[in-house]
Amino acid sequence: MRTVVLGLAACIPLSVLALTLAAAEKPAAWWKLDAGSAREAPSPWSADGKVGGALAFSGGACVKVPEIGTFDALTIALWVRPEALDQALSVLLACEGWDRSMVHFQFARDGRAEFSVNGSDPVDAYSTAAPGKNLGAWRHVAAAYDSRAKKVRFYVNGKLDREFGYASAIPAKLSALRLGAWDKEPRLFTGKLDDVRLYSRALDAAALAKVAAGEELKDGLEAWWRMGEKEGTRVADASGKGRDGVLVGAGGAGATAESLSGAEDEIHGRFAFVPGVAGKAMRLDGGTTVVHKAAKAPKMNPEGFSMEAWVALASPPRGPCVLVQQEQARRGYVFGVSGQGRLSLQFALGQEWKEGVSLNRLPLRKWAHVAATYSPDNGINVYINGRHEGNLVLLGPVWFAEDADLVIGRSLDGLLDDLVIHNAELGPKEVLKHYEAGKSAADPALAP
């Protein structure tokens, strides 16, 4: 038996309850994921920008841009209005992948701007101010990088915030990139972007004050996305260099009901309901689909709880996949599948994040029953298809994040069915009974 090294305890499991639940197993919440309502998604194009229009990012939407080039100096400047900081990192602009010289510009969870060049020493530099914490407010944020001078300057609203020095610095490469997301991990930005510009020189305070004011500044301009479109997926480049972006993942919206309360939770992105283990299941696309429940999610029982799920992976994970997540400011939990395809449970324990993974990987294109249980006496136990996969004894209380919104299915390419949270610890026999009750010889409804 492998010991699971983890730390996030409150996870939302998906389990087929095609049997009568005993009193000790009475669920606190149950998403059958059998059906839901689809509706037309609101347009991501907004007239409510800082300099004209703006583009709203939510539920996995991003703008994909082809490769631009490699530069000794680089300035990224944009207007941003964040609406949430619900992830460890929220991407403003990031190269696809993370090879040498590639660039990331994003908000850390504490709201500071982070500028990264893979290969410079250190890789990551941070602003002093935290413009990302000003939720619902516009801020102009810029990073001006100069590899020859070995420094990067951060500017907020056209004024110098911080100058950061490197021990060594290398040219910055703008390979194929994305606005609002990264291809390796979600790092999804939620909010609006306007007037995004890239320059092949390190702009000074005077120049950035003009950029923040919306003035044209052509010298060294490599790309300029004004975000002034009113419809469609083309994001036009106003620099004259033809570097148009393509908006992806903005379509689709709907709702699905939590079965016990009847409350409807929002579905964002592309999704469908297909034959599942019990009735229907939700098909998620691994990029845009996410189920979102506003704060006041089911309260977790610190004396014991359990989570179950049926999941069928359509493809090998490219990074962590969320089955259910409720976390904020070093509190909460994430229950999901690791980038290696193993069942993963992460907990916040005394402000320290721990992670545990199963010994075995989840099968591809086959239904798997996954479960996690917790009690102070027995710690955390994880199961796949009724088989015990690991145990971790925890010392200290689990720190829940009850005021955080709950997220289901982020970055999962595959099917989910019957999501249940129990406010009691299920034993191995009960977990096995749920697996035996739900298992089927039928293959999941995944297209070849």
C-alpha positions, 0 to 999 in steps of 0.5 A, a space after each residue: 500500500 502506498 502512503 498518500 502525501 496530501 493536504 487538501 481535505 474537503 473535496 466534492 466527490 462524484 459517486 453513483 448512488 444507484 442504491 438506497 443510502 443509509 442514514 450515515 451516508 446521507 449526502 450533503 450535496 448531490 450533482 447527478 449531472 444528468 441534465 441541465 439547461 443550455 442558454 446563449 452565452 453573453 457576448 464576451 465583447 463589452 462596450 464597457 472598456 477603459 479605452 473604448 471596448 473590452 474583452 471579458 474572460 470567464 470560464 476558460 475563454 482565451 485569445 490565441 496569438 501566433 509567434 511574434 519573435 525574440 527581443 533583447 527588450 520587451 514591454 507588455 502594457 495593458 488595461 485590466 479589470 479583474 473580477 476574481 483571483 480564484 487561482 494561484 496564478 491568473 494569466 494576462 499573457 503567457 507563451 504556450 509551453 515553458 521553454 527557455 526564453 519564454 515569457 509569462 505575465 500574470 497576477 499572483 493570488 495576492 494581486 501582485 503582477 508577476 513577470 517571468 522569463 525562463 532562463 533569467 536569474 531569477 526567473 520570476 519578478 514581482 511588482 510591489 503594488 498589488 493591482 490585481 486585488 482591485 476587483 472590479 476596477 480598471 488598472 493600467 499594468 506594464 512590465 518593461 524588460 531589458 535583458 542587457 541592463 538586467 532589469 525589469 520595471 513595473 508600472 501601475 497607472 503609468 507610474 513606476 512601481 518597482 525596478 527589479 534587478 537580475 543576476 543574469 538575464 536573457 532575451 525574451 521570446 514571444 512564441 505562440 501565446 495566449 491572453 487569459 490562459 496558459 495551455 499547460 495549466 488552467 491559470 484562467 483569468 477572470 475579468 476584462 482586458 483592454 488596449 493590450 500592447 507589446 513593444 520591442 523596447 523597454 518603455 520609460 515612465 513618460 512613454 508608458 504614461 502616454 500609453 496608459 492615456 490611450 495615445 498612439 506610440 508606434 516606435 517599437 510597437 509589435 502588437 496592439 489589440 484594442 479589443 474594440 470588436 463587437 462580435 466574432 472571434 477575430 481579435 484585430 492587431 492594430 500595429 499593422 503587422 498582422 498579428 491578429 488573435 483568435 478568441 476561443 472557448 467563449 461560447 456555451 453557457 447553461 445550468 445544472 441542478 444540485 439535486 437536494 436543494 434544487 439550486 441551479 449552478 452555472 455551466 460555462 463553456 462547451 458541454 453536452 449530456 450523454 449516456 452515463 453510468 447512472 442516467 446521463 453524464 456531463 461531457 467536458 472538453 478539457 479547456 472551456 467547460 466548468 461548473 461554477 457554484 457561488 459561495 455557500 457551497 455545502 458546509 464540510 463536516 470537520 469530524 468526517 466527510 466523503 467524496 465520490 465520483 465516476 469519471 472517464 478520461 477522454 485523453 491523457 491529462 496535460 496538467 492537473 484536472 479538477 473534479 471539484 475545488 473550493 479554495 482561497 488564500 491557503 484554505 480549502 481543497 482540490 480533488 482531481 486528477 494529476 498531470 500523470 493521470 493519478 487520483 489526487 487530493 490536495 488539502 490546506 492543513 495549517 496554511 500548508 498545502 499537501 498533496 496525495 496521489 494514488 498508486 495507480 493511474 486512472 484508465 483512459 476511456 473507461 469508467 472509474 469510480 473515485 472516492 476520498 474519505 476523511 476523519 480525524 482518527 483515520 486521516 485521508 483514504 483514497 480509492 479507485 474502483 473500490 480498491 484502497 489506493 493510499 492513506 495519510 494520517 493528518 495532524 492538525 485541523 483541515 482549513 476549509 474555504 467556506 466563503 470561496 466559490 466552488 468549481 467542478 470539472 475545470 480542465 477535465 477532458 472526459 465525462 463526469 457522473 453523479 457528484 456527491 458529498 457526504 458529511 460522514 466518513 464512508 468505510 471501505 465496504 461502503 465505498 466498494 458497495 457504491 462501486 459495485 452498484 454503479 459499475 457497468 460493462 458499457 464503454 463511456 460515450 466518448 467519440 473515437 
